[in-house]
């Protein structure tokens, strides 16, 4: 049975009960949909889009984290919706902002990455008041400073009662993170489905998962022994220093080595003069990580991968910017002997030939099969592709990400799209893919998925498996090398996946109770958000507080927070400072790292002097924590620089914890200046932008101990600058806030002779 709707093309969508049920629920309130890969989350979105299209003069915003996903979703909408293609527009960074603004005005559905929408919102080229529905694909990203959070906040401010749909296949197993996503996206309803639910079960195909145990060749044993000896030497040093508990190679994994690195770095940062032993520990830990990685490569990937890796370390060791760790490794006798022995080997990892046998057998059983071989490493993907090119009936192609890594040029978006198209059409029947094929992209369902190696992430394992068994029963084969990290990764993923399913069931059963427990507070927060003035409200009812920001600062988190707080932010190219809050206040913002780097480089005081000379009320905002422990700088040097900035240059230093606090501080100062003291926002030196009233007040504020408020009182009382300067002490004392000392200081300054130095 097909799904019928006036805005959905006839006979294109199969009617599935769980999709209808989820869509009906999501149409009533902002909803998070958790649905396994391959079960049609996008179909749920299309059903809801069709409902929204019945409204007049509204827009729909469909957001996805990557450009390929954006293009894929736009094509999907064009395939199923009855509206013309001009009503569906793709926004990317390649389209000019002016063109995007024109496109926004005339289209109904915009499909975009969130970063592009964020930029246009910050630049005020568009607003979301006409948007009635926003879809956040892969919405588990909506935490922290990700652009989804910013877009959602602006949407909540500019469009009251707009609908939100968040979609994900793998939300994780952390209840607090799921609740954070819900709060950030203003979500109050959750629809979770698993393949075991009654309304889903009829549409789930069988998936046969088998794992094959592979024996390491005896020829690898000697190289493994040498690498383990080299690693053991480093582990003994780290154990003696006290950053790891054991020097046994079999008891140490990558996680424990990374923990050791954190301990060492924390110790270094916490001391004014760290002892040399800590720097030795840092170098030793780096060496151990590299050797551990080499050992894992040989055991799980093979000789070819190890050769390539050692070659890269060798090049790094002789480069201009070489690290001590690389140089030490390439002079270690055990490593050198291992490298020499590996070069003499004329065999490869037995997994490689097993892949060949698996592909040959599958194509023999079903010649029109589609197969994906997943591998974690690019070197391996290249090697396997070359092997399969010699297999009869196999038409292999690599499928890798866009980044260029160690000389291996990545695939552009066009190249990725071309490979997928050829895979669909049968020009290729085997993809040898890295992680880029795990999530999101519209790769057709396959007959067989092969894991060249297990991976410890349960999310990625589920995504890999999700590439088969969509429209028909599927098969998964996992290759595991006995006695190597493969075994640990396989069982780790199994444990995590089991725990995730348990947690999902727990979350589903308890989440609404959790929502009920926090409902009153949550509604208060939401009410508070909606009661805040929107950018439109500011424009209509009162003059909006404006801040001029240097264009280099425009993509900062501070600017995002200012926009969310309802301020007008205008980018300009500033010669000095980062923010202008009024005609007299210019602000330089430095995070802790920037401040210390400027101090070390000798640029700090020159920048402060320029700030002081440019603005009558300069301010330095120092943002962040751990000023004294971030770098190996004497505490007295840091205190001395702060004292000099404040005392010698007369620039106050205000500290904030993070970008949000910085935005709050800027807002308070700007509002005080522009609304209470009626000061204009102007770039210093452009005097034509200052009114006569501004210039009068500016002059009077230059008198001793005269604030903006007292300056206005003096001008109101006397009527002109001239009458203030001619006033006697008794007349000055008649003004509120002017005491005997201030009056004496003013008279003394006005009547004193100018003395040249």
N, C-alpha and C positions, 0 to 999 in steps of 0.2 A: 504494500500500500504506500502511495506517495503522499507527501505533505502538500496541501493546497493553500495558497495565499495569493492575493492580487499582486503583491510585489515580489513573489518568487516564481521563477519560470516553471511552467507545468512539467511534471514528471522528472524533476531533477533531484529532489531530496526524498530519501526514504523516510517514512514516518516511523520513528522510534519512540516508544513510550517514555523512556528515561529523558530523552532530549526535550520532549514536549513538557514533561513534568518540571524539569529544571527551568525551562524558559518561562513557564507560567508563574513559577515562584519568583524568578528573577525580575519579572515585569512589575512586581509589586513593591520591591524595595532594592536598595543597593546590595549586590550579592557577590560572594566569592564562590566560584565553581571549581571544585577539585575533581578532575576526571582523568583517568589513565590515558596515556598516549594511544592514539588510534581509535578512540571512541567518539570523536567528533565534537570537541569543544567549540570549534569555529561554526559548526552548524547551529549550536545554541545561540551564538552571537548573531548569526544571520536571521534566525527566527525573530529575535528581539529587534534587530534593525528593521525588519519588515513591518513590525508593529509600530516602530517610531516613525517610519516613512509616511504613515497615515496622517501624522500631524503636519501642519502647515508652517512654513517659515522657520524651520528648525534645522540644526546641523548635527551631524554625528561624527564623533572623533574616535578613530580606531588606532590605538598605539601599540607598537611592538618594538622590542629592544634592538633589532638589527635591520639593516637595509634589505637584505634578502627576504627576511620575514615580511617586511612592509610590502615589497613588490608582490610576494606570494599571496598575501591577504587581499591586495587590491585585485589581482587576477581572479581570485576565488569569488570575490563579491561580484565582479563583472560576469562571471560564469553563471551565477545563480540568481541574481536580482534582475528585475524587469526594467529598471531605470537605465537611461542611456549612459554610456561610458564617460561622458563629460561631467556627469554628476558625481563621479568617483575620481578623486585626485590624489596622487601620491606626492607627499612633501619630502624632499631630501635636501641636504646641504648644498647639492650641486645647483639647485634652483635659486636664483637670486631672491633676496628678501622682498624686493619690490614686486617681483613676479608672484611670489607666494601670497602677498597681500591681495593682489588682483584675483588670484585663483580662489582664495578664501571667500571673497565677496560673492562669487557666483556658483559655488559648488555646494552640494548637500552632504557628501561623505568625504572626509579627509582621512587618509591613512598615512601615518608618519611615525618616525622615531620620536621619543619624548624630548630629546635634546633640541631638535629643530623647533618644536612648539615652545619649549622653554625660552629659547633665544628670541622668538617672535613676541612672546609675552613680555619679556624684559624690555624689548625695544618698543613696546606698545604698538606694534604693527597690527596686532589682532587682540581680540578679547573673546571670552568664552560665554558671554551672556546669551548668545543665540544657540549655544550647544545644549541639546536636551539629553544626550546620551554619550558617555565616554566608556570605551572598552580598553582595559589594560591587559594585554596578553602577557603571559609569563609574569604574572603580577607578584610573584614571590620576590621580585626585585624591589618592590615598593617599601624599602627600609632605608634608614640613614639619609644620605644626601643624594640618592638616585633621583633623576629628573622626574620620575613618576610622582614622587612625593610633592615636588614643587607644583607640577601641573594640577594635581588633585587639590592642593590648598587654594590655588587661584580659582579653580572651578567652583569650589565650595563658596568662595567669596562672591564671584561674579554671577553665578547661576544658582539661585535657591531652588531646591527640589529637583535638581537634575538627576538623571539615573546613571548608575555606575555598575559595570560588570567587570569583575576581576577573574581571570582564567589562569589555571596552572595545573600541571599534571603531578607535580611533586612539591608540595609545600614544606616538606621536611617534617621532623617530629618534635619540634619545639613549640609548645602552646603559646609561649610569650611572643615568639616571632610572628606567629599567625595572627595573634591579637594586634600586634604592632601594624601589620599589613592592613588589617581591617580598620584600625583607627586612622591610618594615613590615607586610606581610600574612602573613608566615610561609609564603611560597609557595616550593615546590621543584620545580614542574612547569609547563611552558608549552606551550600548544597554540595555534599560529598558523595561520590559514588565509587565503588570498587567493582571489580569483575565478578564478585560474588553476590552482588545485590540482585534481587529478583527481577527488577525491570531492566537490568543490564545483561544478565546471564544469557538470554537468547541470542545476543549479538556478539558474544565472545567465542573465538575459535580456539581449538586445542593448540597448545604450544608444547612441543616435545623438547626438553632441555637435557642434553647429555654432556658429560665432561670426559675428556680423554687425557689419561695420564701419560706423560712423555718422560722418558729416561734421558738424562744428560749423557753425552758421549764420554767415554773414559779419557779421551784426548783432552777434554776440558779440565781434568782434575789438577794437573800441574799448574796451569795458569791460575786457577781458583786458589790453590794453596799459596802461591806467591802473593796474590792480591790480599788474601786474608792475613798473611804475615805482615804486609805493609800496613794494613788497617789496624791490626792488633797493636803494633808499635805506637800508633797515635792514640789509641784508646787507653793504653797504660798511662800516657802522659796526662790525658784528660781526667782519668780516675785519680791520679796522684794530686792533681790540682783541686779535685773535689766537685767537678761539674757533671760527672756521670757516676753511677753506682757500680758499674761492672766494666771490666776490660775484655769480656768475652764477646767475640764477634757474633756468635749465635744469639746473644741476648740483647744486642744493640740493633735498633732499626732507625729509619730516617726520622721518625718523630722524636726519639730520644736525643738524636744529634741536634735537631732543631731546638729542643728544649735547652740543651747545653749552650747553644749559641745565644739564646735569650739571657741565660744566667750570666754569661761572660759580658755581654754588652751592657747589662744592667749594672754590673760591678764597675765597669769602666766609666760609665756615665755618672755614677754616684760618688766618684772620688775626684778631688781636685788634681792630684798627681797620682794616677794609677801606676802600680808597680809594673815592671817590664814583664813579669810572669803572666799578667793578664793578656798582654798583646801576643805573647807566645801561645797562650791558650787559644786566642781567636784565630791565629794562623793555623794551629794544629787542628782545630775544629773544622776549618775550611778544607784542609787536606783530607781529613777523615770523610767529609761529605763527598768529595770528588771520588775517592777510592771506593767508598760504599756504592756510589752510583755506577762506577765502572764494573764492580763485581755483580751488581744486579743486572746490568746490561748483558754481560756474558751469559749469566744463568738463564735469563728469561727471553733475550732477543737473539744472541748469537755473536759469532766472531766478527761479522761485518759491522755491526753496530758498535762493538767495542773498539775496533780499529779506527773507525771514524771519530769516535769520542776522544781517544788518546791522541789522535792527530790534531784535533782542535786544541787540546791542552798544550801540546807541543808548540803549536803556533802562538798560543797565548804566552807561553813561557819566554819566548824570544822577542815578543813584541815590545814596543816602547813603554806601554802602560801595563806591563805584566805584573801579576800579583806574586807575592812571596810564596804562596801556597802552590801555584803552578810551577814555579821554578824548583821548589823543593821536591815536588812529586817527580818531575822529569829528571832529577838527579839521584833518585832513590834506586838502589841496586835491585831491589825486589821488583819494582815497577819496570825498570829497564829490561830485566830478564823476562818478565811476563810478556812485555811487548814483543820482544824478539821471538819468543816461543809462539805467540799468537800468529805472527806473520808467517811462521813456517807451516801452520796448519792449513790443510787443503779441504776442510770440511766446514759445514755450516750447522746451525742449530737444527735438530731433527724436526722442529715445528714447521720449518719452511717446506720440507718435503711432505709433511703431513697435510699441509694446506693444499699442495698440488694434488695429492690423492683424494682429498675431500671434494675439491672442485671437479676433478675428473669424474668421480663417481656420481655426483649430483647431476652433471650435464649428460651423463650416460643414461641415468634413470629418467630424467626429464630435460630434454635438450633445450626447451624454451625457458628454463629456470632463470631467475634473477637472484644473485648472491651478493651479500656484503661481507667483506672481511674487515673487521675492526682491529686496528693496532694503535697503540699509544704513541709510537715513535715514527717520525717521518722517514728516518733512515730505513726502518723496517718496511714501511709502505712502499718505498722505492724498490727495495730488493725483491719483495714479494711480487710486485707488478712485473718486474723483469722476468721472474721465473714463470709467471702465468702466461706471459706472451708466447711461450713455447708449448702451451697446452692446447691440444686440439679442441675445437669448439669454444674455447674460452676467448672472450673479447674484453680484456681487463682495462681499467682506467683508474689512476689515482684520483682521490678526492680529498683535498687538503684545504686548510684555511688560507686567509688572504695575506697574512704576515710572511715576510721573508726571514727565514731562520738559518743562520750559519751558511749562507750562500745558496740555500735551497729556496728559490723564488716561489712565493705562494700563488694561489689561484685568485684572480680577480673575481668580482661578483659576476661579471659576464661569463667568465670561464666556468665558474661553478654552475651557473644556470644552464650553460651549454652541455656540461657533462650530465646533469640530471635529465635534461631533455633527451639526450642520446640513450641514457639508461632506460628511460620510459619507453622509447621507441625500439629498443632492442639492438641499437648499434653497439652498445656495451652491455654485457650481461654479468660482469663482476666488477664491483667497486671495491677498491682497497682504500679504506677511509680512516682518517683520524677522528678526533672528537667533534669536528665540525659537522659530521653527519648524525650526531647523536640527538640534537635538539632542534625542533622547530621546522627545518626545511622540509618541503613537500617531496620527499623521496618516496617513490612508490613502494607498496608492500612487496616483500621479497619471499622467496621460497625457503631461503636458508641464510642465517646469520652466523658467522664464525668469529669468536673472540680469539685473537692470536695470543692474548694474555688476559687473565682476570684483572679487574680493577677494584680497588677497595671501596669506591663510592657506590652506594646502593642506588642513588639517583641515576648515575650514568649507566649502571648495569641495566636498570629498568628501561632507560631510554634506548639503549642498544637493542635490547630484546624487542622493544616496541616496533622495530622495523620489519618484523615478520608476524604472521598470524593475524593480520588485520581483516583480510577478505576471505581467507582460507586457512586451514591448519598450517602451522609453521614449525620450523626446526631451528634450534640453537645448539651449536657445538662450542664448548669452551676448552681450550688447550691449556693444560696445567703441567708445568715441569716439576717432577717430584723432587722434594727436598730443597726447594728454592722459595724466594718470596712469593712466587705464584700461588703456592698453597695458602699462605697467610692472607693474601689479598682476596682469594676466593671465599674463604670462610668468614673473613671480616665483612665482605659485602652481604653474604648470606645472613649473618647476625643482624647487621644494620637494617636489611630489608624486612626481616621478621619483626624487628622492633618497630620499624616505621609503620607496618600494617597494624600492629597492636596499638601504637600511639594514635593512628588515624581513627581506629574504632573507638578508642578512649576519647579522643577529641570530639568525634561525632556525637558520642553519648553525653559528654559533659559540657560541650562548648556553649550550648544554649543556656545551661545553668550558669556558666561563667558570665555570659552576656547579661543574664538577669541580675546577677550579683553586682554588676558594674553599670546596669542600665541607667540608673538615676544620674550617676556621675557622668556617664557618657553623653546622656541627653543634655546635661548642663553644658558640657564642653561644646557639643554641636550647636546648641542654642547660642552660646557665646560667640561661636564662629560666625553664625548667620546674622547675629545682631551687630557685628562689626561693620563699619562703613566700607562699602566697596569702592573701587577706583572710580566707578561711574558716579557714586554718591558724592564723593569728594568734589568731582568736577562740577556737579550741579549745585551743591548747597554751599560750599565754601571753598576758598582758595586752598589748593592742595599744597602740602609741604613738599618742597622740591630739594633734591640733592644732586649736585653736579659731581660726576665720578669720572676719573681718568679711564680712557678706553681700555688700558691694559688691565684694569681692575674689574672690568665689566662682567667677566665670567666667574667672578669669585662667589663664594657662598654668602658673603656679606650682602652683595647686591641682590641675590635671590631672596634673602631674608628681608631686606628693605622692601622689595616688591610685594612680598607676602603680607607685610605689615601695612601696606596701603600707601606707601610714599611714591612720589613721582621721581624716577631716577633718569637723569639725562647724561649720556656719555659725551665727553669732550676730550680732546688731547690736551692734557695739562702739562705745563713745563715743570711745575713743582707741586708736590702733594698728591694725594689719592682722592680726597673728597673735599668739596667746598660746601659749607653749610650756611654761609651768609657772606656778605661783602667783606667781613673781617675775619672769619674763621676758616682756616684751611687745616686739613687733617692728613697726616701721614700715618698709614697703618702698616705695622710690621708684625708678622708673626715671630715667635721666638727664634725660629731657625734663621729667618731673614735678618733679624736684629743682630744675632751673633755673627752671621756671615759678613754683614756690613762692618761690624766692629773689627773682625779679623782682617778684612780687606782694606781697612783704613778709609772707607767711604762714609761712615756713619755721621761724623761731625760735619762734613761738607754738606751732606743732605739736610741736616738739622739747621745749619746756617742759612741755607737757601730757603728753607721753610720759614724761618724767623724773619728773613728779609722780605718775603713775599706777602705775609699776612700779619695784621696787627695783633691777632689772637691765634697764634699757631698752637696745634695740639699734636702730640704723638700718642697713638694708641698702640700699646704693646699687647698682642693677642697670643694666648696660649699658656701652657704651664711648663714647669720644670726648667725654668730659665737657668738655674745654677748647675743643673746636672746634664743638660742636653749635650754640651760640648766640653772638651777638656780645657776650660778656661778658668784662670784663677778668679775666685769669687770677688776679690778686691777690685780686679779690673772691671768686672761687670758693674759692681756698686759705684765705682769711680765714674764710669761712663754715664750712668743714670744721674749721678750727682751733677756732673758737668752739664748735661742736657737741661736739667732743671734750674741750676744756680747760675751757670755761666751764660747759657743761651736764653734763659727765661722761658723755656718751652715746657709746659706741664706734661708729665707722662701719666696716662691713664691706662690701667690694665684691665683686660677682659679675658674670660676663660676660653671663649670660642667665637665663631662667626655670628652666632645668634646674639650673644651678649654685645658684640661690637655693633651690630645693627640696632639693638635696643638703645645703646648709648648715643649713636649718631642721630637716631630719631628724636630722642629727648632734647639734645642740644639744638638740632635744626628747628624743632617745633618751638622751643624757647626763643630762638633768634627771630624766626620768621613770623610767629603769631603774637608773642608777647612783646617783643621789641620792634616788630614791624620792619625788620631788615630785609633787604632784597638779597637774592642769591646772585652773585656776580663773580666772574674771574677777576682776581686782583690785578689792578693796572688798567682795566677798562673803565675809566672814570665816567665816560659818557653813559654808562649803564646805571650810575648812581644818581638819584634825584637830589635836588637842593636840600631837602629835608635830611636825606641820608648823609650828605657831606657836612651839614651843620652838626649833626649828632656825632659824626666821626671825629670832628675837630674837638668837640667838648669832651668826648671820652678820652682824649689824649691828656687831659688835665689829671693831676695826681689823685689817685684813689677814687676816680669817678667811674662808676659802673654805667651800663646802658640805661638803667632805670633812673639813676640820679641825673644823668645827662638830659633825659627827657624832661625831668622836673625842672631843672635849671632853665632850659629853653622855654618851657611853658611859662615859668614865673617871670623871666626877664624879657622874653620875646625875641632876642637876637644874640648872636655870639658877642657882638660889640658890647652890649649892655652887661653881659656876664663878666667880661674882662675889665669893665670900668666900675664894677660893683665894689662897694666897701665891705669890710668883714661883717658888719652888722646886717647888711642886706643879704649876704650869702647865707648867714645863719638862719634866715627866715625860711629857707628851703628844707623840706623834710629830708633827713639823711645826711645833711651837711653839718658836721660838728666844728668845733673851734679849730682842731688840728687840720682838718681838711681845708677849711677856709684860709688858714694861715699858709698852708702849702700852695694853694692856688695863687694867692696874692704874691707870695715870694717868687714863684715861677714866672708869673707875668711881668713882674717889675725887675727881675734879675738881669744884669748885663750878660750878653753872650760872650763867652770866653773861648777863644780858639786854643786847641791843644798845641 
